[in-house]
Each structure stands twice: as structure tokens, then as C-alpha cells.
Amino acid sequence: MEITDVRVKLVSSESRLRGVATITFDESFVVHDIRIIEGENGIFVAMPSKKTPNGNFRDIAHPIHGEMRKKIEDAIVVAYEEEKAKPPVEEEPTEPEA
């Protein structure tokens, strides 16, 4: 499987969440809601998950092999750093209606 697209949306919040990524494989399979989190040892990637009835979280989708996990994490971190390096987009002021 080849990673064919990675998109990152930065999140500005007081929490450790820094962004949310979407990754596409072979231009035919997409995984949304991959979280980019600031941890004690730097940025890490958390796969999409859901809360179980007992309060634990369980991954919805995740790589089986360490090699693929690293490939995904590296691609997302690179895209995150690129997005972070872009200048902020300023919204144009709107004219009040008469």
C-alpha cells in the first residue's frame, strides 16, 4: 500500500491536540480523524478510535505491522510540520451591509 495523499488541519486549542489528519492509500482508501498530539516527548499520531461502553478507547483502524505504522506516522508528521510552517491565512474584513 502506498500513501498517495495526506491532509492536515491544524487545531488551535489549549489541549494537547495539535491537528487532525486524513490519509489516503493507493488513491482508493481513506482514513479520517487521525489525531496529532503534543506529548511529553514531542508529537505523536493517534489512530481514530471510539469509546467503548466500559470507558476504554479502541482503535477503529490501525496498521498491523510496525513498518507501516512508522510510514504513516512519518508521512503525517511531515505534513503537519509543512502545514505549521505556512503563514497564517488572514480573513478579509467584510463590509457591513447598508
ChimeraX attribute file (.defattr): number of C-alpha atoms within 10 A of each C-alpha:
attribute: neighborCount
match mode: 1-to-1
recipient: residues
	/A:1	9
	/A:2	11
	/A:3	15
	/A:4	13
	/A:5	15
	/A:6	19
	/A:7	16
	/A:8	24
	/A:9	16
	/A:10	15
	/A:11	13
	/A:12	10
	/A:13	9
	/A:14	7
	/A:15	9
	/A:16	14
	/A:17	17
	/A:18	20
	/A:19	21
	/A:20	21
	/A:21	23
	/A:22	16
	/A:23	20
	/A:24	17
	/A:25	14
	/A:26	11
	/A:27	12
	/A:28	7
	/A:29	11
	/A:30	14
	/A:31	16
	/A:32	14
	/A:33	15
	/A:34	21
	/A:35	21
	/A:36	25
	/A:37	17
	/A:38	15
	/A:39	11
	/A:40	8
	/A:41	6
	/A:42	7
	/A:43	16
	/A:44	17
	/A:45	21
	/A:46	16
	/A:47	20
	/A:48	18
	/A:49	16
	/A:50	11
	/A:51	11
	/A:52	9
	/A:53	7
	/A:54	6
	/A:55	8
	/A:56	9
	/A:57	12
	/A:58	12
	/A:59	11
	/A:60	11
	/A:61	12
	/A:62	15
	/A:63	12
	/A:64	8
	/A:65	8
	/A:66	9
	/A:67	9
	/A:68	14
	/A:69	15
	/A:70	13
	/A:71	13
	/A:72	19
	/A:73	18
	/A:74	14
	/A:75	16
	/A:76	25
	/A:77	18
	/A:78	13
	/A:79	18
	/A:80	22
	/A:81	11
	/A:82	11
	/A:83	16
	/A:84	15
	/A:85	9
	/A:86	8
	/A:87	7
	/A:88	8
	/A:89	6
	/A:90	6
	/A:91	6
	/A:92	6
	/A:93	6
	/A:94	6
	/A:95	6
	/A:96	5
	/A:97	4
	/A:98	3
